[in-house]
Amino acid sequence: IFGEKAREVRDTSLKVPHGESGKVIGIRVFSRDDDDDLPAGVNELVRVYVAQKRKISDGDKLAGRHGNKGVIGKILPAEDMPFLPDGTPVDVILNTHGVPRRMNIGQILETHLGWVAKTGWNIEGNPEWAQNLPEDLQSAPADTRTATPVFDGAREEELTGLLSSTLPNRDGEVMVDGDGKARLFDGRSGEPFPYPVTVGYMYILKLHH
């Protein structure tokens, strides 16, 4: 647009507010010609979805892959979180009532298998529980990617055996026993908790709701 007509044109583009940023993740166009329900006087509507990456905060909702979900009650510094005997702090503490309430035992299986895959394992001898495991799974290094079939996955005795066969850390210590539990210490007082606690790795995602 040049010359005199340029003065008659006004930029009415809708912009992201000053100081805000994000990534466009979707655009939807609504039109009265397509029988979309629009306000009076509006013939066409364009809706742009902008996603922002931000830090997680109190009150946000988290979810796993087994229907397990919950609200963040408190965010603590890493040094105040419970830690393993080797000093590794846990990232998330889940309410134990979430398992019997929903009866989704899959989250426990994922926690155990996640720990086994993270630490690696080495099965010594030829135990009975390992008869159905392929030969190439008799041992595996740390950070091994694993998968288990739905409804036909690892059995209880296989889980117990693998947990008992996990590789030690660099100090020669095995953090988790055959039950998948570890000795945790209070991050504030340094005192051990009275009972062993289930520790492992699992996917936890921000729930969009």
N, C-alpha and C positions, 0 to 999 in steps of 0.2 A: 504494500500500500504506500503510495507516494503522494507528495504534494498536499493539496487542500484536503483530500479525503482522509489523510492520516490524522488530521485533527479531530475528525468526527468519530474515530474509532477509539473505544475504551477497552482496556484489557480487563476482562472479567473472569480470568482463569482462576480456578480454585486451587490455592496453594496450601501446602502444609504450614501450620503456624510457625512463626519465627522461633528458632531454637530447637524445633522438633526435627526428627529424622526417622528414617525407617526404610523398609524394602517393600515395594509393591508386590503383593502375593496373589492378587486377584482383581479382576475388573468385571463388573456385571452391568449390562445395559438393559433398562426397562423402557418399554414403549407402549403407548396407548394403542398403537396398531396391533400389538401382540396380545391385547386384552389384559395387560398388566394393570394391577390396581394402583393408580397414581392419585395424588391429591388434585383437587380442583385447579384447573389452569395450568397443569403440568402435562406436557405431551411426551416428554422423554426425560429419563433420569439415568444418570451414570453414577454408579457406586464403585469407589476405588478402596480396596482393602490394603492398609499399610501395617506391616508387622514391625514391632520394635523389640530389640533385644535388651533385656534389662535383668538386673540381679534379682534373685528370688528373695522374697520377704515373708514376714509373719503373716499368716492368714491365707497364703497361697495354697492351692490344692495339688497334691502329688498323687500319682497313680503308678501301679506296676502293670504287669501284663497278665494278671490273673484275677482281675476284678478287685484287687486290693487298692484302696485309696485312703487318703487322710489329709488333714489340714496341718500345716506347719504351726506348731505351738510356740516354738522359741528357736532362735538361731544363736548359737554360742560360738565363741572363738575356738579354733582347733585345739588350743592348749587346755580348754575346759572340757572337751569331749572325752568319754571313756577311751582307754587305749589298751592295746595288746601288750603282752610281756616284752616285746621288742620295741615298744614305743610308738607303734603305728596307731594313730587315732581312727576311730570309726567315723564315717561320714554322716550316717543317718541312724537314728534310734526309732524303731517302729514299736507301736503299742502291741503287746502280745495278744490282746483281746481281738485283734483283727483276724487272727487265724481261726479260732473256734466259732466266731460269729458268722463268718461267711463260708467256712468249711472249704476254703480254697487252698488245699495242701500243696498246690503247684508252686506257690511262692517259697515254700520251705525247700522243695526239691531244687528249685532254681538257685536258692541260696547255697545249698550244699554243692551242687554241680559247679556253680560259679567259683566257689573256693577251690575245688579240685582242679578246674581248668586254669585258674590263675596261678596256683602254686606248682602245678605239674605233679606227676605221680610215677612210681616205679613199683610194679607188682613183683614180689620175690617168690620164687618157687612156682608151684602150679596149684593154687588154692581152688577149692571146689566152687566158690562163688564166682570165679573168673572164667569158668569153662565156656561161657557163651560170648565172651569178649573176643573180638578179632585179634590176631597175633600182633598187628601193628599198634594195638591199644594197650599192650602190656606195660608200656612206659611212654611218657610224653614229657616234654620240657615245660617250663612255666609259660604262661600266656598262650596256651593251646586253645584254638577255636574248636568247640565241641557242640554237638546237637543231639537231642534224644527224641525219638518218635513220640507223637501224641498218643496217649492211652496204651502205649506199648514201650515205654521207656525204661530207664534204669530201675531195677528192683531194690528193695530195702537192703538186702544183704550185699548187693553190688555197691550201693552208696556207702555203706559202712566200711566195706573193704577198701574202696578207693580213698575214703577219708583217712583210713588208717595207713594208707600207702603214699600219702602226699610227701613231696620233697621238703626237706628242712630249708630254713632260710640261710642267709650267709653266716649266721652265728651257730648253725647246726641245730637250731631249735625247730620243733614242729608246734605250731601255734594252736591247731585245732585237733581234737581227739576224734575217735571213731564215731562219736555221736554228733559230730558237727559243732561241738561247743568249745568255747575257749575261756580262759581266765581273763576277765577284764578288770581294769583298775579305774577308780574314780579319778577323772582328770583334775578335780579341784583339791581333793585331799591326798591323792596318791595311794589310798588304801584299796585293796582288792574287794570286789563285790563278793558277798557271801556264797553265791551260787554261780556255776559256769553259765555262760550266755551263748546262744547261737550266733555265730558270726560267719558271714560269707559275702558273696558278690551277687547282685541282681540289678536288673534294669529298673530305674525309677525315673519317671518322666513328669514334666509339668502338665497337669491336666487342664485342657482348654474347656471351659464350661461357661 
